Amino acid sequence: MGLEADVALLRRFEPVIRYTRGERFFPMDVERYVGLCSLWAQRPNQKAACLIPQPELTLERLAQPYPDAFQAVHYLKLDPPASTDQKDAAPDKVLAEQRGGFRAGLGRLARVGYVSRLTDAVFSLSLLARGRVPGRLATEAAGLYRLLMAEEETYSYHARAIRQNDWIVLQYWFLYLFNNWRSGFFGANDHEADWEMISVYLSEWPTGEITPEWVAFASHDQSGDEVRRRWDDPELQKVGVHPVVYAGAGSHASYFTAGEYLTELDLPFLSPLIRLVEELHEIWHRRLRQYQAVESSSGQGASNIFRIPFVDYARGDGLSIGPGHEKEWAQPHILSPTPAWVASYHGLWGLYARDPFSAEDAPAGPMYDRDGSVRRAWYDPLGWAGLDKEPPPSTALSVVLARQEELTSQDTELQVRIEEKSQELMGLGVEVAAMRGEPHMNERYEAHQERVRELSEKVDQLRAEQAAGQALMQSLQGYGMELQAGKRAPARAHIQRAHQPASSQSLRASRLAELWAAGSIGLMLLALVSLLLFRQEYLVGGLAAILVLFLFLEAAFRGRLTRLVTSVTLGLAVITALVLLYEFFWQVLIVVVLVIGAYILWANLRELRR
């Protein structure tokens, strides 16, 4: 297939993106963006230096090599022409409407517990010491974008078609002038430029027919099975054959369903605690097979208490871009073969804020991560979405049949080895039997016994391997029959922890509850300091009283007071039982032994009566 055929496929399945009311930035042409930037280098222990000023920077010059010192960071910086008067720019009518219509939902801190709020307080304090994008840049970027749209209103994406493991992968890359998640929508970060991507996976049949099978959406740093949905999954919304994307307000992360998503981010120094909590959850749910006791508003089950909570508003009630909608895509910019500006420029696509957590630093381009390594989504689009283990439906049956042939051949080889080892084992057994009662052959007898044990274990392993292979062949045979009949596995069989929007029930909270969630950590710290300063003699009792008071207030505001009282009652009952056990340990032990002995006696005598 040639370039024209690839472009036709890309246009055929291009997505529809629905934004949240209040979104200020939409996908734009990379050449237009670069024309607004200058190229800079930040070298160790030096001031940032401008390599190419605006308006001299072009895509061609960006693609040129710029040798530099180790640990130097190259980055773009929005630097609009000095002659541009943004105040006099006539704003686009649609964008002006979008800018004024956003209303925040339930406060993010009201969606999580005390430990998550405390972690969030640590994150907020860290912003004072970290590099961050100044808030004014978001306002200036919004004004600049309004000016650009007033001059020429276009909505663009960059795309490429890749063939891997018999799949055809269509990748759509979207460049935004600014990510204003923090300053515009109470999110985690702001940064210049933002690259987002979705992929559509196609199966090509021997007849030449091409059918869509899967769609994967990039959402922050997620990857694997959870980022994709099968084409027939009811969660995947479509307009004809165009998948619908709900973009997070300011963050531009992609979601399958409209709603408000609780998104949790990590602080690097809390990674050990985060891993510990996740391992405990794994043991509780997988090993002990216990059900999830508490669900987060994200729908993912209990959230990790050491992650920082933020809300991604992907309501879809704002501007929609795509075929058949109020705004449509311009002609796509094709990235195959890979343009020089994609392959050669390894730097950041916006301001380098020198944030040690990288949250406020601009992203790298489609091909690279911030550290200069190649993105997996670029070089392995199947593995990134967990599809490297699945053949397309057009070749699935042939893969099954080929695997059956391999297993049949392995079974034949195993049978030959089993027969050889069995004959050898029987021969050794006969020799062992012959040497019994012959004292002078004691050493050889023991050596034969050891060899018999080893060979018996080997034969057992081979037979177990053969039995497992035969069971797998039987399963493959049944699976092949299902494929021939046109049957497929459930559309959501691959999903373990789908990221779902908050339910309407979880978003019901009074304004007073939101105020309490926002101020609880600060009030707790003030109470603790007051106790330390003025009543140190009551420190232990005071801490207990503060903890109990805050727990009851939290439960009351969340409408869980009855549940808390029940839990406290059960906890006190357990503590009482433990105290009684400690005080009367030997008496309890004697009673338990007597009961066990009586039961064993009764069970044994009952057996004799049969």
Residue pairs with C-beta under 8 A, 6 or more apart in sequence:
1 161
3 334
3 336
6 160
6 161
6 334
6 336
7 332
7 334
9 161
9 168
9 170
9 202
9 210
10 159
10 161
10 170
10 172
10 332
10 334
11 332
12 241
13 170
13 200
13 202
13 212
13 241
13 242
13 243
14 157
14 159
14 172
14 242
14 322
14 323
14 329
14 332
15 172
15 198
15 200
15 242
15 243
15 244
15 245
15 322
16 239
16 242
16 243
16 244
16 245
16 320
16 321
16 322
16 323
16 324
16 325
17 27
17 174
17 244
17 245
17 246
17 247
17 320
17 321
17 322
18 244
18 245
18 246
18 247
18 258
18 316
18 318
18 319
18 320
19 26
19 98
19 247
19 249
19 316
19 318
19 319
19 320
19 321
20 102
20 185
20 247
20 248
20 249
20 313
20 314
20 315
20 316
20 317
20 318
21 98
21 101
21 102
21 315
21 317
21 318
22 98
22 99
22 100
22 101
22 102
22 184
22 185
22 249
22 318
23 98
23 102
23 247
23 249
23 250
23 318
23 319
24 95
24 98
24 99
24 142
24 145
24 178
24 180
24 184
25 141
25 142
25 145
25 176
25 177
25 178
25 179
25 180
25 194
25 252
26 155
26 176
26 319
26 321
27 155
27 156
27 157
27 174
27 175
27 176
27 321
28 148
28 154
28 155
28 156
28 175
28 176
28 177
29 154
29 156
29 175
29 330
29 333
30 59
30 158
30 175
30 333
30 341
31 58
31 59
32 148
33 175
33 177
33 193
33 349
34 57
34 58
34 59
34 62
34 76
34 341
35 54
35 55
35 57
35 58
36 54
36 78
36 79
36 80
36 144
36 177
37 54
37 57
37 76
37 77
37 78
37 79
37 350
38 50
38 51
38 52
38 53
38 54
38 57
38 76
38 77
38 79
39 50
39 51
39 52
39 57
39 61
39 62
39 66
39 74
39 75
39 76
39 77
39 347
40 48
40 49
40 50
40 51
40 74
40 75
40 76
40 77
40 352
41 48
41 49
41 51
41 66
41 68
41 72
41 73
41 74
41 75
42 48
42 72
42 73
42 74
42 75
42 352
42 354
43 49
43 68
43 69
43 71
43 72
44 69
44 71
44 72
48 352
51 66
51 74
52 61
53 79
54 79
54 80
54 81
55 81
57 76
59 339
59 340
59 341
60 340
60 341
62 341
62 344
62 345
63 339
63 340
63 341
63 343
63 344
63 345
64 344
65 344
66 74
68 74
73 347
73 348
73 352
74 345
74 346
74 347
74 348
75 347
75 348
75 349
75 350
75 351
75 352
75 362
76 192
76 193
76 347
76 348
76 349
76 350
76 351
76 362
77 192
77 350
77 351
78 137
78 140
78 141
78 144
78 177
78 178
78 192
78 350
78 351
80 86
80 144
84 144
84 147
86 140
86 143
86 144
86 146
86 147
87 143
89 143
89 146
89 147
89 150
90 150
91 146
91 150
92 146
92 149
92 150
92 153
94 319
94 326
94 327
95 145
95 146
95 149
96 146
98 318
98 319
99 142
101 318
102 184
102 185
102 249
102 313
104 185
104 186
104 311
104 313
105 260
105 311
105 313
105 502
105 507
106 260
106 502
106 507
106 509
106 514
107 514
107 517
107 518
108 186
108 262
108 309
108 310
108 311
109 116
109 117
109 120
109 309
109 514
109 517
109 518
110 509
110 513
110 514
110 516
110 517
110 518
111 262
111 296
111 297
111 309
111 311
111 502
111 506
112 120
112 262
112 296
112 303
112 305
112 309
113 305
113 554
114 520
114 521
114 524
114 550
114 554
115 305
115 306
116 303
116 305
116 306
116 307
116 308
116 309
117 517
117 520
117 521
118 521
119 267
119 270
119 305
119 306
119 307
119 308
120 308
120 309
121 521
121 522
122 267
123 267
123 308
126 267
126 357
130 355
130 356
130 357
130 360
131 353
131 354
131 355
131 356
131 360
131 361
132 190
132 353
132 355
132 360
133 189
133 190
133 191
133 192
133 351
133 353
133 360
135 183
135 190
137 178
137 190
137 192
137 351
138 178
138 180
138 183
138 184
138 190
141 177
141 178
141 180
141 192
142 178
142 180
144 177
145 177
145 178
148 177
154 330
155 321
155 327
155 328
155 329
155 330
156 175
156 329
156 330
156 332
156 333
157 172
157 173
157 174
157 329
157 332
157 333
158 172
158 173
158 174
158 175
158 332
158 333
158 334
158 335
158 366
159 170
159 171
159 172
159 173
159 332
159 333
159 334
159 335
160 170
160 171
160 173
160 334
160 335
160 336
160 338
161 168
161 169
161 170
161 171
161 336
162 168
162 169
162 171
162 336
162 381
163 169
164 380
164 381
164 382
165 382
165 388
165 391
165 392
166 203
166 204
166 391
166 392
166 394
166 395
167 201
167 202
167 203
167 382
167 387
167 392
168 201
168 202
168 203
168 204
168 210
169 199
169 200
169 201
169 202
169 381
169 382
170 199
170 200
170 201
170 202
171 197
171 198
171 199
171 335
171 377
171 381
172 197
172 198
172 199
172 200
173 195
173 196
173 197
173 335
173 366
174 195
174 196
174 197
174 252
175 193
175 194
175 195
175 349
176 193
176 194
176 195
176 196
176 252
177 192
177 193
178 190
178 191
178 192
178 193
178 194
178 350
179 189
179 190
179 191
179 192
179 193
179 194
179 250
179 251
179 252
180 190
180 250
181 187
181 188
181 189
181 190
181 248
181 249
181 250
181 251
181 310
181 312
182 188
182 189
182 190
182 250
183 190
183 250
184 249
184 250
185 249
185 250
185 251
185 311
185 313
186 310
186 311
187 250
187 251
187 310
187 311
187 312
188 251
188 263
188 265
188 308
188 310
188 359
189 359
189 360
190 360
191 350
191 351
191 353
191 359
191 360
191 361
191 362
191 363
192 349
192 350
192 351
192 362
193 348
193 349
193 350
193 362
193 363
194 251
194 252
194 363
195 349
195 363
195 364
195 365
195 366
196 218
196 247
196 252
196 253
196 254
197 218
197 366
197 377
198 215
198 216
198 217
198 218
198 243
198 245
198 254
199 215
199 216
199 377
199 381
199 384
199 385
200 212
200 214
200 215
200 243
201 212
201 213
201 214
201 215
201 216
201 228
201 382
201 385
201 387
201 392
202 210
202 211
202 212
202 213
202 392
203 210
203 211
203 213
203 392
203 393
203 394
203 395
204 210
204 392
204 394
205 211
205 394
206 394
211 231
211 393
212 231
212 241
213 230
213 231
213 392
213 393
214 228
214 229
214 230
214 231
214 385
214 387
215 228
215 229
215 231
215 236
215 243
216 227
216 228
216 229
216 384
216 385
216 387
217 227
217 228
217 245
217 254
217 255
217 256
218 227
218 253
218 254
218 377
219 227
219 248
219 253
219 254
219 255
219 499
220 251
220 253
220 263
220 265
222 499
223 376
223 377
223 384
223 385
223 386
224 384
224 385
224 386
225 385
225 386
225 494
225 495
225 496
226 495
226 496
226 497
226 498
226 499
227 384
227 385
227 386
228 385
228 386
228 387
228 494
229 235
229 236
229 256
229 491
230 236
230 491
230 492
232 491
233 491
233 492
234 491
235 256
235 257
235 492
235 498
236 243
236 244
236 256
237 243
237 244
237 256
237 257
238 244
239 322
239 323
239 324
239 325
240 323
240 324
242 322
242 323
242 324
244 322
245 254
245 255
245 256
246 254
246 255
246 256
246 257
246 258
246 259
246 314
246 315
246 316
247 253
247 254
247 255
247 314
248 254
248 255
248 261
248 312
248 313
248 314
249 312
249 313
249 314
249 315
251 263
251 312
253 263
253 312
253 314
255 261
255 312
255 314
255 499
255 501
257 500
257 501
258 314
258 315
258 316
258 317
258 501
259 314
259 315
259 500
259 501
259 502
260 297
260 311
260 312
260 313
260 314
260 315
260 501
260 502
260 507
261 298
261 311
261 312
261 314
261 499
261 500
261 501
261 502
262 296
262 297
262 298
262 303
262 309
262 310
262 311
262 312
262 502
263 298
263 309
263 310
263 311
263 312
264 298
264 303
264 304
264 307
264 308
264 309
264 310
265 307
265 308
265 310
265 359
266 274
266 307
266 308
267 306
267 308
267 357
268 356
268 357
270 306
270 307
273 306
274 304
274 306
274 307
277 304
277 305
277 306
278 304
281 301
281 302
281 304
284 290
285 291
285 292
292 301
292 302
293 302
294 301
294 302
295 301
295 302
296 302
296 303
297 502
297 503
297 506
297 507
298 499
298 500
298 501
298 502
299 498
299 499
299 500
299 501
299 502
299 503
300 497
300 498
300 499
300 500
301 497
303 309
314 501
319 326
319 327
320 326
320 327
321 327
321 328
321 329
322 328
322 329
323 329
335 342
335 366
338 367
341 365
342 365
342 366
342 367
343 367
345 365
346 364
346 368
346 372
347 364
348 361
348 362
348 363
348 364
348 370
349 362
349 363
349 364
349 365
350 362
350 363
351 361
351 362
352 361
352 362
353 360
353 361
353 362
354 361
355 361
358 370
361 370
363 370
364 370
364 372
366 375
366 378
367 374
367 375
367 378
368 374
368 375
368 378
369 375
376 383
376 384
377 384
380 388
382 388
386 494
390 396
391 399
393 483
393 488
396 483
397 480
397 483
397 484
400 476
400 479
400 480
400 483
401 480
403 476
404 473
404 476
404 477
404 480
407 469
407 472
407 473
407 476
408 473
410 469
411 466
411 469
411 470
411 473
414 462
414 465
414 466
414 469
415 466
417 462
418 459
418 462
418 463
418 466
421 455
421 458
421 459
421 462
422 459
424 455
425 452
425 455
425 456
425 459
428 448
428 451
428 452
428 455
429 452
431 448
432 445
432 448
432 449
432 452
435 441
435 444
435 445
435 448
436 445
438 445
482 488
492 498
509 557
509 558
510 557
512 557
513 557
513 558
516 553
516 554
516 557
517 557
520 550
520 553
520 554
524 546
524 550
527 546
528 543
528 546
531 538
531 539
531 542
531 543
531 546
532 539
535 542
551 564
552 561
552 564
555 561
555 563
555 564
580 588
581 588
